[in-house]
Amino acid sequence: MFNKSGIRRPVGDTNRIQRMIDHADEIITVRDGERLIGILRAITDYSYCCYISDIAVDKDYQGRGIGKALINRLRDRLGDEEIQYILTSAPKAVGFYEKTDFKRADHAFVIKRKKN
């Protein structure tokens, strides 16, 4: 899915990808028949914050509202009363998030990973 979406993830390191999936608190997928066409992966405490670590949609299906539907499904599961949703955007995806309910955060800080 990551390869088909254009999102950069360590797909050559299957052990690391498996750990990313195994340790996610929420995984939401969208399929067209048997074909996986979208995935959202999130880490959350279910009470205060939720970090959306991946939203990936197959390039053949982008622009059809699938990414927004993935976000809405997560929000339906977790709610909006107590939880703040956080993500970091790839430069090419900024326009997508500007069209959703996400707002830019001026006070975010990151310690970059040494290994992509």
Secondary structure, 3 states (H helix, E strand, C coil): CHHHHCCCCCCCCHHHHHHHHHCCCEEEEEEECCEEEEEEEEEECCCCEEEEEEEEECHHHCCCCHHHHHHHHHHHHHCCCCCEEECCCCHHHHHHHHCCCCCCCCCCCCCCCCCC
